[in-house]
Amino acid sequence: MIPAAFDYHHPSDIDEVLALLDEHGWEAKILAGGQSLIPAMRFRLAEPGTVVDVNGLAELERFEESDGFLHIGPMVRHATIAGSELVRDRYPLLSDAAEVIADPLVRNRGTVGGSLVHADPAGDWGSVMLAYRAELTVRRAGGERTLPIDELFLTTFVTSLEPNELVTGIRIPAASDGEGGAYEKLERKVGDFATVGVATQITLADDGKVSAAGIGLTAVGATSLRAAAAEGELLGSGAEAAAIEAAAVKAAEASSPTADTRGSEEYKRDMVRVLTGRALRRSVDRARAAS
Ligand SMILES: Cc1cc2nc3c(=O)[nH]c(=O)nc-3n(C[C@H](O)[C@H](O)[C@H](O)COP(=O)(O)OP(=O)(O)OC[C@H]3O[C@@H](n4cnc5c(N)ncnc54)[C@H](O)[C@@H]3O)c2cc1C
């Protein structure tokens, strides 16, 4: 189908983007990679009167380690992360996930920011950013705020962003010694959305005990989910097999999958348990190697 008519804007700076969002409110939509917005417009699920294209704004493409963070501009493409040597060396959870998002065509266009704001519970970046405890920088005309990732997702395809707000930055803590992460995704075929996905990130202290843990779940609830009780099982443990199994069971309990063509509720819940165990074991191996 052909989208409904809309006005197209391609501003040359962020202030202009913010002014347009302020003027048009709910009528306006940001165009990032277009991989979710354009299909929604073509199916007339979204009919924005104004489309504000933010491609080409260098500030939104920032991708560097500085000030104790890895800064990922919202317009950084999935393929940029998948192809980054820095990410491969220091951020294995990001690397694991980027490689299994969709196919090369979608990875070349789709962006991290677009994926997070689209708020599809089956999107891989949501759970990854929960595991990393990411923070977003959000701007509107005349103001800026920091939004912890835990406060972004309200329900399926709905975020806490106001219609006049633009995500201008995403940051995760810079990698340090004793950290490791992993992403496990069950998919029906290469390039598919997750049936179930699990993102884990852990930090081991000098004594080998877990000092920080992040676990995010993909496609098993109305939003990407944090498995907080599972994280609690790991803290202070030696990441031994029993602690990992206890965390995996708690992660499964935190999920609330629905049955569909990809599987039953019971199957998906059990896959959360299995994949959490696998992701944690790989995270621990990577954390020990980085100690
Ligand atoms: C065939 C196919 C397979 C896919 N498979 C997967 C998969 O396996 N895993 C996965 O995670 N995803 C998958 N996707 C989704 C893909 O990752 C999209 O790229 C992503 O969901 C949206 O990113 P985008 O940059 O294309 O955003 P767009 O479609 O341009 O925008 C999405 C939404 O975010 C808003 N937005 C974008 N940027 C900002 C910003 N900076 N501030 C405020 N609002 C903003 C837009 O207004 C829009 O509402 C798939 C998509 C397709 C078409």
The ligand as an SDF file (V2000), in Angstrom:
LIG
                    3D

 53 58  0  0  0  0  0  0  0  0999 V2000
   12.4120   -7.6220    7.8390 C   0  0  0  0  0  0  0  0  0  0  0  0
   12.7530   -7.0200    9.1680 C   0  0  0  0  0  0  0  0  0  0  0  0
   13.3240   -7.8300   10.1380 C   0  0  0  0  0  0  0  0  0  0  0  0
   13.6720   -7.2970   11.3800 C   0  0  0  0  0  0  0  0  0  0  0  0
   14.2430   -8.1100   12.3200 N   0  0  0  0  0  0  0  0  0  0  0  0
   14.6130   -7.5920   13.5080 C   0  0  0  0  0  0  0  0  0  0  0  0
   15.2680   -8.3990   14.4850 C   0  0  0  0  0  0  0  0  0  0  0  0
   15.5600   -9.5860   14.3030 O   0  0  0  0  0  0  0  0  0  0  0  0
   15.5980   -7.8110   15.6790 N   0  0  0  0  0  0  0  0  0  0  0  0
   15.3450   -6.4860   15.9470 C   0  0  0  0  0  0  0  0  0  0  0  0
   15.6690   -6.0060   17.0310 O   0  0  0  0  0  0  0  0  0  0  0  0
   14.7390   -5.7030   15.0320 N   0  0  0  0  0  0  0  0  0  0  0  0
   14.3740   -6.2250   13.8310 C   0  0  0  0  0  0  0  0  0  0  0  0
   13.7650   -5.4090   12.9020 N   0  0  0  0  0  0  0  0  0  0  0  0
   13.4880   -4.0090   13.2480 C   0  0  0  0  0  0  0  0  0  0  0  0
   14.7030   -3.1510   12.8930 C   0  0  0  0  0  0  0  0  0  0  0  0
   15.7170   -3.3820   13.8770 O   0  0  0  0  0  0  0  0  0  0  0  0
   14.3850   -1.6540   12.8660 C   0  0  0  0  0  0  0  0  0  0  0  0
   15.5090   -1.0470   12.3360 O   0  0  0  0  0  0  0  0  0  0  0  0
   14.0790   -0.9790   14.1650 C   0  0  0  0  0  0  0  0  0  0  0  0
   13.0110   -1.5560   14.8680 O   0  0  0  0  0  0  0  0  0  0  0  0
   13.6680    0.4680   13.9440 C   0  0  0  0  0  0  0  0  0  0  0  0
   14.7960    1.2260   13.7010 O   0  0  0  0  0  0  0  0  0  0  0  0
   14.8070    2.3100   12.5570 P   0  0  0  0  0  0  0  0  0  0  0  0
   16.0860    3.0410   12.6870 O   0  0  0  0  0  0  0  0  0  0  0  0
   14.5280    1.6660   11.2720 O   0  0  0  0  0  0  0  0  0  0  0  0
   13.6480    3.2960   13.0420 O   0  0  0  0  0  0  0  0  0  0  0  0
   12.4200    3.9510   12.2620 P   0  0  0  0  0  0  0  0  0  0  0  0
   11.5940    2.8970   11.6310 O   0  0  0  0  0  0  0  0  0  0  0  0
   12.8670    5.0690   11.4150 O   0  0  0  0  0  0  0  0  0  0  0  0
   11.6640    4.5700   13.5380 O   0  0  0  0  0  0  0  0  0  0  0  0
   11.0460    3.7360   14.5080 C   0  0  0  0  0  0  0  0  0  0  0  0
   10.3380    4.6170   15.5410 C   0  0  0  0  0  0  0  0  0  0  0  0
   11.2790    5.3040   16.3500 O   0  0  0  0  0  0  0  0  0  0  0  0
   11.0720    6.7270   16.2860 C   0  0  0  0  0  0  0  0  0  0  0  0
   12.4010    7.3110   16.3990 N   0  0  0  0  0  0  0  0  0  0  0  0
   13.5000    6.9380   15.6750 C   0  0  0  0  0  0  0  0  0  0  0  0
   14.5840    7.5990   16.1040 N   0  0  0  0  0  0  0  0  0  0  0  0
   14.1890    8.4040   17.1090 C   0  0  0  0  0  0  0  0  0  0  0  0
   14.8730    9.3290   17.9640 C   0  0  0  0  0  0  0  0  0  0  0  0
   16.1920    9.5540   17.8740 N   0  0  0  0  0  0  0  0  0  0  0  0
   14.1540    9.9830   18.9110 N   0  0  0  0  0  0  0  0  0  0  0  0
   12.8270    9.7760   19.0260 C   0  0  0  0  0  0  0  0  0  0  0  0
   12.1190    8.9180   18.2470 N   0  0  0  0  0  0  0  0  0  0  0  0
   12.7990    8.2340   17.3040 C   0  0  0  0  0  0  0  0  0  0  0  0
   10.3520    6.9360   14.9660 C   0  0  0  0  0  0  0  0  0  0  0  0
    9.6240    8.1330   14.9450 O   0  0  0  0  0  0  0  0  0  0  0  0
    9.4730    5.7100   14.9100 C   0  0  0  0  0  0  0  0  0  0  0  0
    8.3370    5.9020   15.7300 O   0  0  0  0  0  0  0  0  0  0  0  0
   13.4130   -5.9220   11.6490 C   0  0  0  0  0  0  0  0  0  0  0  0
   12.8400   -5.1040   10.6700 C   0  0  0  0  0  0  0  0  0  0  0  0
   12.5120   -5.6350    9.4380 C   0  0  0  0  0  0  0  0  0  0  0  0
   11.9130   -4.7350    8.4070 C   0  0  0  0  0  0  0  0  0  0  0  0
  1  2  1  0
  2  3  1  0
  2 52  2  0
  3  4  2  0
  4  5  1  0
  4 50  1  0
  5  6  2  0
  6  7  1  0
  6 13  1  0
  7  8  2  0
  7  9  1  0
  9 10  1  0
 10 11  2  0
 10 12  1  0
 12 13  2  0
 13 14  1  0
 14 15  1  0
 14 50  1  0
 15 16  1  0
 16 17  1  0
 16 18  1  0
 18 19  1  0
 18 20  1  0
 20 21  1  0
 20 22  1  0
 22 23  1  0
 23 24  1  0
 24 25  2  0
 24 26  1  0
 24 27  1  0
 27 28  1  0
 28 29  2  0
 28 30  1  0
 28 31  1  0
 31 32  1  0
 32 33  1  0
 33 34  1  0
 33 48  1  0
 34 35  1  0
 35 36  1  0
 35 46  1  0
 36 37  1  0
 36 45  1  0
 37 38  2  0
 38 39  1  0
 39 40  1  0
 39 45  2  0
 40 41  1  0
 40 42  2  0
 42 43  1  0
 43 44  2  0
 44 45  1  0
 46 47  1  0
 46 48  1  0
 48 49  1  0
 50 51  2  0
 51 52  1  0
 52 53  1  0
M  END
$$$$
